[in-house]
Amino acid sequence: MTSTKAYLPVALKAYIAVETEANARQLEQYFKTGSGKAFANKRFWRTVPC
């Protein structure tokens, strides 16, 4: 894994709760894939039209 120190300070934009550390690690790996990035962009980071 890489450090996020260079990106500090950060603002929390989304929070996803999972039951186990194993599930959290699998989800983190998914979000680092192309499909996971596309999912996150569509579901988490979209902007509301004015």
mmCIF file of the N, C-alpha and C atoms, coordinates in Angstrom:
data_MODEL
# 
_entry.id   MODEL 
# 
loop_
_atom_site.group_PDB 
_atom_site.id 
_atom_site.type_symbol 
_atom_site.label_atom_id 
_atom_site.label_alt_id 
_atom_site.label_comp_id 
_atom_site.label_asym_id 
_atom_site.label_entity_id 
_atom_site.label_seq_id 
_atom_site.pdbx_PDB_ins_code 
_atom_site.Cartn_x 
_atom_site.Cartn_y 
_atom_site.Cartn_z 
_atom_site.occupancy 
_atom_site.B_iso_or_equiv 
_atom_site.pdbx_formal_charge 
_atom_site.auth_seq_id 
_atom_site.auth_comp_id 
_atom_site.auth_asym_id 
_atom_site.auth_atom_id 
_atom_site.pdbx_PDB_model_num 
ATOM 1   N N  . MET A 1 1  ? 0.840   -1.184 0.000   1.00 0.00 ? 1  MET A N  1 
ATOM 2   C CA . MET A 1 1  ? 0.000   0.000  0.000   1.00 0.00 ? 1  MET A CA 1 
ATOM 3   C C  . MET A 1 1  ? 0.880   1.240  0.000   1.00 0.00 ? 1  MET A C  1 
ATOM 4   N N  . THR A 1 2  ? 0.295   2.332  -0.423  1.00 0.00 ? 2  THR A N  1 
ATOM 5   C CA . THR A 1 2  ? 1.033   3.581  -0.451  1.00 0.00 ? 2  THR A CA 1 
ATOM 6   C C  . THR A 1 2  ? 0.507   4.521  0.617   1.00 0.00 ? 2  THR A C  1 
ATOM 7   N N  . SER A 1 3  ? 1.331   5.482  0.967   1.00 0.00 ? 3  SER A N  1 
ATOM 8   C CA . SER A 1 3  ? 0.959   6.450  1.983   1.00 0.00 ? 3  SER A CA 1 
ATOM 9   C C  . SER A 1 3  ? 0.103   7.555  1.376   1.00 0.00 ? 3  SER A C  1 
ATOM 10  N N  . THR A 1 4  ? -0.801  8.100  2.166   1.00 0.00 ? 4  THR A N  1 
ATOM 11  C CA . THR A 1 4  ? -1.620  9.230  1.718   1.00 0.00 ? 4  THR A CA 1 
ATOM 12  C C  . THR A 1 4  ? -1.136  10.535 2.328   1.00 0.00 ? 4  THR A C  1 
ATOM 13  N N  . LYS A 1 5  ? 0.015   10.509 2.970   1.00 0.00 ? 5  LYS A N  1 
ATOM 14  C CA . LYS A 1 5  ? 0.541   11.688 3.650   1.00 0.00 ? 5  LYS A CA 1 
ATOM 15  C C  . LYS A 1 5  ? 0.655   12.888 2.716   1.00 0.00 ? 5  LYS A C  1 
ATOM 16  N N  . ALA A 1 6  ? 1.033   12.656 1.474   1.00 0.00 ? 6  ALA A N  1 
ATOM 17  C CA . ALA A 1 6  ? 1.197   13.755 0.525   1.00 0.00 ? 6  ALA A CA 1 
ATOM 18  C C  . ALA A 1 6  ? -0.129  14.444 0.208   1.00 0.00 ? 6  ALA A C  1 
ATOM 19  N N  . TYR A 1 7  ? -1.252  13.800 0.486   1.00 0.00 ? 7  TYR A N  1 
ATOM 20  C CA . TYR A 1 7  ? -2.564  14.351 0.160   1.00 0.00 ? 7  TYR A CA 1 
ATOM 21  C C  . TYR A 1 7  ? -3.265  14.992 1.355   1.00 0.00 ? 7  TYR A C  1 
ATOM 22  N N  . LEU A 1 8  ? -2.572  15.120 2.472   1.00 0.00 ? 8  LEU A N  1 
ATOM 23  C CA . LEU A 1 8  ? -3.176  15.694 3.673   1.00 0.00 ? 8  LEU A CA 1 
ATOM 24  C C  . LEU A 1 8  ? -3.283  17.197 3.564   1.00 0.00 ? 8  LEU A C  1 
ATOM 25  N N  . PRO A 1 9  ? -4.241  17.861 4.163   1.00 0.00 ? 9  PRO A N  1 
ATOM 26  C CA . PRO A 1 9  ? -5.368  17.275 4.889   1.00 0.00 ? 9  PRO A CA 1 
ATOM 27  C C  . PRO A 1 9  ? -6.428  16.729 3.930   1.00 0.00 ? 9  PRO A C  1 
ATOM 28  N N  . VAL A 1 10 ? -7.207  15.805 4.410   1.00 0.00 ? 10 VAL A N  1 
ATOM 29  C CA . VAL A 1 10 ? -8.261  15.190 3.604   1.00 0.00 ? 10 VAL A CA 1 
ATOM 30  C C  . VAL A 1 10 ? -9.620  15.505 4.212   1.00 0.00 ? 10 VAL A C  1 
ATOM 31  N N  . ALA A 1 11 ? -10.649 15.417 3.395   1.00 0.00 ? 11 ALA A N  1 
ATOM 32  C CA . ALA A 1 11 ? -12.026 15.595 3.867   1.00 0.00 ? 11 ALA A CA 1 
ATOM 33  C C  . ALA A 1 11 ? -12.783 14.304 3.580   1.00 0.00 ? 11 ALA A C  1 
ATOM 34  N N  . LEU A 1 12 ? -13.514 13.826 4.558   1.00 0.00 ? 12 LEU A N  1 
ATOM 35  C CA . LEU A 1 12 ? -14.294 12.600 4.403   1.00 0.00 ? 12 LEU A CA 1 
ATOM 36  C C  . LEU A 1 12 ? -15.503 12.889 3.525   1.00 0.00 ? 12 LEU A C  1 
ATOM 37  N N  . LYS A 1 13 ? -15.613 12.166 2.405   1.00 0.00 ? 13 LYS A N  1 
ATOM 38  C CA . LYS A 1 13 ? -16.727 12.356 1.481   1.00 0.00 ? 13 LYS A CA 1 
ATOM 39  C C  . LYS A 1 13 ? -17.706 11.201 1.515   1.00 0.00 ? 13 LYS A C  1 
ATOM 40  N N  . ALA A 1 14 ? -17.241 10.027 1.905   1.00 0.00 ? 14 ALA A N  1 
ATOM 41  C CA . ALA A 1 14 ? -18.105 8.855  1.950   1.00 0.00 ? 14 ALA A CA 1 
ATOM 42  C C  . ALA A 1 14 ? -17.580 7.902  3.014   1.00 0.00 ? 14 ALA A C  1 
ATOM 43  N N  . TYR A 1 15 ? -18.473 7.107  3.571   1.00 0.00 ? 15 TYR A N  1 
ATOM 44  C CA . TYR A 1 15 ? -18.102 6.121  4.575   1.00 0.00 ? 15 TYR A CA 1 
ATOM 45  C C  . TYR A 1 15 ? -18.852 4.844  4.269   1.00 0.00 ? 15 TYR A C  1 
ATOM 46  N N  . ILE A 1 16 ? -18.137 3.750  4.201   1.00 0.00 ? 16 ILE A N  1 
ATOM 47  C CA . ILE A 1 16 ? -18.751 2.447  3.944   1.00 0.00 ? 16 ILE A CA 1 
ATOM 48  C C  . ILE A 1 16 ? -18.370 1.526  5.087   1.00 0.00 ? 16 ILE A C  1 
ATOM 49  N N  . ALA A 1 17 ? -19.357 0.986  5.777   1.00 0.00 ? 17 ALA A N  1 
ATOM 50  C CA . ALA A 1 17 ? -19.107 0.078  6.894   1.00 0.00 ? 17 ALA A CA 1 
ATOM 51  C C  . ALA A 1 17 ? -19.222 -1.365 6.407   1.00 0.00 ? 17 ALA A C  1 
ATOM 52  N N  . VAL A 1 18 ? -18.255 -2.187 6.790   1.00 0.00 ? 18 VAL A N  1 
ATOM 53  C CA . VAL A 1 18 ? -18.283 -3.609 6.484   1.00 0.00 ? 18 VAL A CA 1 
ATOM 54  C C  . VAL A 1 18 ? -18.056 -4.379 7.778   1.00 0.00 ? 18 VAL A C  1 
ATOM 55  N N  . GLU A 1 19 ? -18.437 -5.639 7.794   1.00 0.00 ? 19 GLU A N  1 
ATOM 56  C CA . GLU A 1 19 ? -18.396 -6.406 9.037   1.00 0.00 ? 19 GLU A CA 1 
ATOM 57  C C  . GLU A 1 19 ? -17.011 -6.906 9.421   1.00 0.00 ? 19 GLU A C  1 
ATOM 58  N N  . THR A 1 20 ? -16.184 -7.233 8.439   1.00 0.00 ? 20 THR A N  1 
ATOM 59  C CA . THR A 1 20 ? -14.883 -7.813 8.768   1.00 0.00 ? 20 THR A CA 1 
ATOM 60  C C  . THR A 1 20 ? -13.760 -7.076 8.042   1.00 0.00 ? 20 THR A C  1 
ATOM 61  N N  . GLU A 1 21 ? -12.567 -7.222 8.575   1.00 0.00 ? 21 GLU A N  1 
ATOM 62  C CA . GLU A 1 21 ? -11.402 -6.625 7.934   1.00 0.00 ? 21 GLU A CA 1 
ATOM 63  C C  . GLU A 1 21 ? -11.160 -7.260 6.572   1.00 0.00 ? 21 GLU A C  1 
ATOM 64  N N  . ALA A 1 22 ? -11.424 -8.558 6.459   1.00 0.00 ? 22 ALA A N  1 
ATOM 65  C CA . ALA A 1 22 ? -11.245 -9.244 5.177   1.00 0.00 ? 22 ALA A CA 1 
ATOM 66  C C  . ALA A 1 22 ? -12.158 -8.642 4.112   1.00 0.00 ? 22 ALA A C  1 
ATOM 67  N N  . ASN A 1 23 ? -13.410 -8.378 4.472   1.00 0.00 ? 23 ASN A N  1 
ATOM 68  C CA . ASN A 1 23 ? -14.342 -7.756 3.527   1.00 0.00 ? 23 ASN A CA 1 
ATOM 69  C C  . ASN A 1 23 ? -13.887 -6.348 3.158   1.00 0.00 ? 23 ASN A C  1 
ATOM 70  N N  . ALA A 1 24 ? -13.370 -5.624 4.134   1.00 0.00 ? 24 ALA A N  1 
ATOM 71  C CA . ALA A 1 24 ? -12.878 -4.269 3.881   1.00 0.00 ? 24 ALA A CA 1 
ATOM 72  C C  . ALA A 1 24 ? -11.711 -4.290 2.904   1.00 0.00 ? 24 ALA A C  1 
ATOM 73  N N  . ARG A 1 25 ? -10.805 -5.241 3.073   1.00 0.00 ? 25 ARG A N  1 
ATOM 74  C CA . ARG A 1 25 ? -9.648  -5.331 2.176   1.00 0.00 ? 25 ARG A CA 1 
ATOM 75  C C  . ARG A 1 25 ? -10.077 -5.717 0.758   1.00 0.00 ? 25 ARG A C  1 
ATOM 76  N N  . GLN A 1 26 ? -11.043 -6.632 0.645   1.00 0.00 ? 26 GLN A N  1 
ATOM 77  C CA . GLN A 1 26 ? -11.560 -7.008 -0.675  1.00 0.00 ? 26 GLN A CA 1 
ATOM 78  C C  . GLN A 1 26 ? -12.226 -5.818 -1.355  1.00 0.00 ? 26 GLN A C  1 
ATOM 79  N N  . LEU A 1 27 ? -12.992 -5.061 -0.600  1.00 0.00 ? 27 LEU A N  1 
ATOM 80  C CA . LEU A 1 27 ? -13.673 -3.895 -1.152  1.00 0.00 ? 27 LEU A CA 1 
ATOM 81  C C  . LEU A 1 27 ? -12.662 -2.833 -1.572  1.00 0.00 ? 27 LEU A C  1 
ATOM 82  N N  . GLU A 1 28 ? -11.637 -2.638 -0.771  1.00 0.00 ? 28 GLU A N  1 
ATOM 83  C CA . GLU A 1 28 ? -10.593 -1.680 -1.119  1.00 0.00 ? 28 GLU A CA 1 
ATOM 84  C C  . GLU A 1 28 ? -9.898  -2.080 -2.418  1.00 0.00 ? 28 GLU A C  1 
ATOM 85  N N  . GLN A 1 29 ? -9.588  -3.352 -2.564  1.00 0.00 ? 29 GLN A N  1 
ATOM 86  C CA . GLN A 1 29 ? -8.962  -3.828 -3.788  1.00 0.00 ? 29 GLN A CA 1 
ATOM 87  C C  . GLN A 1 29 ? -9.894  -3.634 -4.983  1.00 0.00 ? 29 GLN A C  1 
ATOM 88  N N  . TYR A 1 30 ? -11.190 -3.874 -4.797  1.00 0.00 ? 30 TYR A N  1 
ATOM 89  C CA . TYR A 1 30 ? -12.163 -3.674 -5.874  1.00 0.00 ? 30 TYR A CA 1 
ATOM 90  C C  . TYR A 1 30 ? -12.191 -2.210 -6.317  1.00 0.00 ? 30 TYR A C  1 
ATOM 91  N N  . PHE A 1 31 ? -12.199 -1.286 -5.356  1.00 0.00 ? 31 PHE A N  1 
ATOM 92  C CA . PHE A 1 31 ? -12.267 0.132  -5.696  1.00 0.00 ? 31 PHE A CA 1 
ATOM 93  C C  . PHE A 1 31 ? -11.005 0.617  -6.402  1.00 0.00 ? 31 PHE A C  1 
ATOM 94  N N  . LYS A 1 32 ? -9.933  -0.149 -6.354  1.00 0.00 ? 32 LYS A N  1 
ATOM 95  C CA . LYS A 1 32 ? -8.698  0.208  -7.055  1.00 0.00 ? 32 LYS A CA 1 
ATOM 96  C C  . LYS A 1 32 ? -8.679  -0.328 -8.487  1.00 0.00 ? 32 LYS A C  1 
ATOM 97  N N  . THR A 1 33 ? -9.667  -1.129 -8.866  1.00 0.00 ? 33 THR A N  1 
ATOM 98  C CA . THR A 1 33 ? -9.752  -1.648 -10.231 1.00 0.00 ? 33 THR A CA 1 
ATOM 99  C C  . THR A 1 33 ? -10.508 -0.641 -11.104 1.00 0.00 ? 33 THR A C  1 
ATOM 100 N N  . GLY A 1 34 ? -10.466 -0.851 -12.391 1.00 0.00 ? 34 GLY A N  1 
ATOM 101 C CA . GLY A 1 34 ? -11.194 0.015  -13.312 1.00 0.00 ? 34 GLY A CA 1 
ATOM 102 C C  . GLY A 1 34 ? -12.690 0.001  -13.055 1.00 0.00 ? 34 GLY A C  1 
ATOM 103 N N  . SER A 1 35 ? -13.236 -1.186 -12.825 1.00 0.00 ? 35 SER A N  1 
ATOM 104 C CA . SER A 1 35 ? -14.674 -1.299 -12.545 1.00 0.00 ? 35 SER A CA 1 
ATOM 105 C C  . SER A 1 35 ? -15.033 -0.618 -11.238 1.00 0.00 ? 35 SER A C  1 
ATOM 106 N N  . GLY A 1 36 ? -14.186 -0.786 -10.240 1.00 0.00 ? 36 GLY A N  1 
ATOM 107 C CA . GLY A 1 36 ? -14.435 -0.170 -8.940  1.00 0.00 ? 36 GLY A CA 1 
ATOM 108 C C  . GLY A 1 36 ? -14.373 1.342  -9.002  1.00 0.00 ? 36 GLY A C  1 
ATOM 109 N N  . LYS A 1 37 ? -13.425 1.867  -9.777  1.00 0.00 ? 37 LYS A N  1 
ATOM 110 C CA . LYS A 1 37 ? -13.314 3.325  -9.939  1.00 0.00 ? 37 LYS A CA 1 
ATOM 111 C C  . LYS A 1 37 ? -14.536 3.863  -10.662 1.00 0.00 ? 37 LYS A C  1 
ATOM 112 N N  . ALA A 1 38 ? -14.988 3.152  -11.684 1.00 0.00 ? 38 ALA A N  1 
ATOM 113 C CA . ALA A 1 38 ? -16.177 3.579  -12.416 1.00 0.00 ? 38 ALA A CA 1 
ATOM 114 C C  . ALA A 1 38 ? -17.404 3.562  -11.502 1.00 0.00 ? 38 ALA A C  1 
ATOM 115 N N  . PHE A 1 39 ? -17.534 2.526  -10.687 1.00 0.00 ? 39 PHE A N  1 
ATOM 116 C CA . PHE A 1 39 ? -18.651 2.424  -9.749  1.00 0.00 ? 39 PHE A CA 1 
ATOM 117 C C  . PHE A 1 39 ? -18.616 3.584  -8.767  1.00 0.00 ? 39 PHE A C  1 
ATOM 118 N N  . ALA A 1 40 ? -17.453 3.851  -8.175  1.00 0.00 ? 40 ALA A N  1 
ATOM 119 C CA . ALA A 1 40 ? -17.325 4.928  -7.197  1.00 0.00 ? 40 ALA A CA 1 
ATOM 120 C C  . ALA A 1 40 ? -17.639 6.278  -7.830  1.00 0.00 ? 40 ALA A C  1 
ATOM 121 N N  . ASN A 1 41 ? -17.130 6.516  -9.040  1.00 0.00 ? 41 ASN A N  1 
ATOM 122 C CA . ASN A 1 41 ? -17.396 7.788  -9.709  1.00 0.00 ? 41 ASN A CA 1 
ATOM 123 C C  . ASN A 1 41 ? -18.879 7.970  -9.976  1.00 0.00 ? 41 ASN A C  1 
ATOM 124 N N  . LYS A 1 42 ? -19.546 6.906  -10.342 1.00 0.00 ? 42 LYS A N  1 
ATOM 125 C CA . LYS A 1 42 ? -20.975 7.002  -10.658 1.00 0.00 ? 42 LYS A CA 1 
ATOM 126 C C  . LYS A 1 42 ? -21.835 7.117  -9.397  1.00 0.00 ? 42 LYS A C  1 
ATOM 127 N N  . ARG A 1 43 ? -21.477 6.369  -8.347  1.00 0.00 ? 43 ARG A N  1 
ATOM 128 C CA . ARG A 1 43 ? -22.336 6.305  -7.163  1.00 0.00 ? 43 ARG A CA 1 
ATOM 129 C C  . ARG A 1 43 ? -21.969 7.254  -6.042  1.00 0.00 ? 43 ARG A C  1 
ATOM 130 N N  . PHE A 1 44 ? -20.694 7.593  -5.908  1.00 0.00 ? 44 PHE A N  1 
ATOM 131 C CA . PHE A 1 44 ? -20.269 8.383  -4.749  1.00 0.00 ? 44 PHE A CA 1 
ATOM 132 C C  . PHE A 1 44 ? -19.932 9.828  -5.079  1.00 0.00 ? 44 PHE A C  1 
ATOM 133 N N  . TRP A 1 45 ? -19.317 10.067 -6.227  1.00 0.00 ? 45 TRP A N  1 
ATOM 134 C CA . TRP A 1 45 ? -18.752 11.388 -6.486  1.00 0.00 ? 45 TRP A CA 1 
ATOM 135 C C  . TRP A 1 45 ? -19.560 12.220 -7.457  1.00 0.00 ? 45 TRP A C  1 
ATOM 136 N N  . ARG A 1 46 ? -20.707 11.722 -7.902  1.00 0.00 ? 46 ARG A N  1 
ATOM 137 C CA . ARG A 1 46 ? -21.477 12.502 -8.870  1.00 0.00 ? 46 ARG A CA 1 
ATOM 138 C C  . ARG A 1 46 ? -21.973 13.809 -8.251  1.00 0.00 ? 46 ARG A C  1 
ATOM 139 N N  . THR A 1 47 ? -22.135 14.801 -9.083  1.00 0.00 ? 47 THR A N  1 
ATOM 140 C CA . THR A 1 47 ? -22.603 16.099 -8.620  1.00 0.00 ? 47 THR A CA 1 
ATOM 141 C C  . THR A 1 47 ? -24.086 16.247 -8.915  1.00 0.00 ? 47 THR A C  1 
ATOM 142 N N  . VAL A 1 48 ? -24.736 17.025 -8.109  1.00 0.00 ? 48 VAL A N  1 
ATOM 143 C CA . VAL A 1 48 ? -26.165 17.267 -8.271  1.00 0.00 ? 48 VAL A CA 1 
ATOM 144 C C  . VAL A 1 48 ? -26.338 18.405 -9.264  1.00 0.00 ? 48 VAL A C  1 
ATOM 145 N N  . PRO A 1 49 ? -27.144 18.226 -10.328 1.00 0.00 ? 49 PRO A N  1 
ATOM 146 C CA . PRO A 1 49 ? -27.337 19.311 -11.301 1.00 0.00 ? 49 PRO A CA 1 
ATOM 147 C C  . PRO A 1 49 ? -28.059 20.501 -10.662 1.00 0.00 ? 49 PRO A C  1 
ATOM 148 N N  . CYS A 1 50 ? -27.722 21.673 -11.113 1.00 0.00 ? 50 CYS A N  1 
ATOM 149 C CA . CYS A 1 50 ? -28.332 22.911 -10.571 1.00 0.00 ? 50 CYS A CA 1 
ATOM 150 C C  . CYS A 1 50 ? -29.691 23.154 -11.140 1.00 0.00 ? 50 CYS A C  1 
# 
